[in-house]
Amino acid sequence: MTWVVGGRTHYLGPGDFRYHPARAVHHGQCLPGAECVFHVRDDKAYDIHPADGS
C-alpha cells in the first residue's frame, strides 16, 4: 500500500502503521496486484475536511 501525506509517498507493508496530523491532505491506495486490508483507529472524535474545500 502507498500512503501519500503532504506530497510525500510512504510504502506500507504487513504490520506497518502510519500517523498523520490533523487536517493533513492525504490519500492511500493498494499497489497493483496486491490485496489490501487496513484498519483505521482513532482515540478521539474526528470529522472530514475535503481537500478541495467543498
TAURNOR-V823986 format. One record per backbone hydrogen bond with DSSP energy under -0.5 kcal/mol. CO is the residue of the C=O (numbers start at 1). NH is the residue of the N-H. Records with the same first field share a line. If there is no record, write none. Layout:
CO = NH ; NH
This chain:
1 = 12
2 = 29
3 = 5 ; 10
4 = 27
5 = 8
8 = 5
10 = 3 ; 12
13 = 16
21 = 24
25 = 6
27 = 4
29 = 2
31 = 34
50 = 53
